[in-house]
């Protein structure tokens, strides 16, 4: 991936940090787009930070800190092709990630 790190996914995590490119739906307590990070899709969070050098296109839903959705059904959203589901404490999309051998 190198300079063009890309994650196409629907994910749920405590915190998402994007320095590469994220496409999909993210449901996180905190989402940060930093260092030129790009996000496209639906971001659901209590806190969203978008650095001046980053960009976001899509829908943002803000909820109260600590509040979790009663029902979160990703099946209504068609996942992007070759998408993976992620459920972690912190998800990081890094533009400098190395390609797996």
C-alpha positions in Angstrom: 0.0 0.0 0.0 2.8 2.4 0.8 1.7 6.0 0.4 -1.8 4.9 -0.7 -3.1 3.0 2.3 -6.8 2.2 1.8 -9.4 0.4 4.0 -12.8 -0.3 2.5 -14.8 -1.6 5.5 -17.7 -1.3 7.9 -16.2 -1.2 11.3 -16.9 -0.7 15.0 -14.0 0.4 17.3 -13.4 2.6 20.3 -11.2 5.0 18.2 -10.4 5.3 14.5 -7.4 7.2 13.3 -7.1 7.8 9.6 -3.9 9.0 7.9 -4.6 7.2 4.7 -8.0 6.6 3.1 -11.1 5.0 4.6 -14.3 4.2 2.7 -17.3 2.7 4.5 -19.2 3.0 7.7 -17.4 3.6 11.0 -19.1 3.5 14.4 -16.6 4.7 17.0 -16.4 6.7 20.2 -13.7 9.0 18.6 -12.7 9.4 14.9 -9.7 11.5 13.8 -8.7 12.3 10.3 -5.1 13.5 10.5 -2.0 14.1 8.3 -3.9 14.3 5.0 -6.3 11.4 5.9 -9.4 11.0 3.8 -12.8 9.4 4.7 -15.8 8.7 2.5 -19.0 7.3 3.8 -20.8 7.3 7.1 -19.1 8.3 10.4 -21.0 7.8 13.6 -19.2 9.1 16.7 -19.3 11.2 19.9 -16.1 13.1 18.7 -14.9 13.8 15.2 -11.7 15.7 14.5 -10.8 16.6 10.9 -7.3 18.1 10.5 -7.0 21.1 8.1 -5.0 18.9 5.6 -7.6 16.1 5.7 -10.9 15.6 3.9 -14.3 14.0 4.6 -17.2 13.3 2.2 -20.4 11.7 3.4 -22.6 11.6 6.4 -21.6 12.3 10.0 -23.9 11.3 12.9 -23.0 12.7 16.3 -24.1 11.0 19.5 -23.5 11.8 23.1 -20.2 10.6 24.5 -20.5 7.1 26.0 -23.9 6.6 24.3 -24.0 3.4 22.2 -26.5 2.8 19.5 -29.4 0.6 20.5 -29.3 -1.2 17.1 -26.5 -0.9 14.6 -27.2 -3.0 11.5 -24.5 -2.9 8.9 -26.4 -5.4 6.7 -28.5 -2.5 5.3 -25.3 -0.9 4.0 -23.9 -2.8 1.1 -20.2 -3.3 2.0 -17.7 -2.2 -0.6 -16.2 -5.0 -2.7 -13.5 -6.9 -0.8 -14.5 -5.3 2.4 -13.5 -6.7 5.8 -15.3 -6.3 9.1 -13.2 -5.0 12.0 -14.1 -4.9 15.7 -11.2 -3.5 17.7 -10.4 -1.0 20.4 -8.5 1.3 18.1 -8.5 1.0 14.3 -5.8 2.9 12.3 -5.8 3.5 8.6 -2.2 4.5 7.8 -1.1 5.8 4.4 2.4 4.5 5.1 1.3 0.9 5.7 3.5 -1.8 4.1 1.9 -4.3 1.7 1.8 -7.8 3.2 4.2 -10.3 1.5 
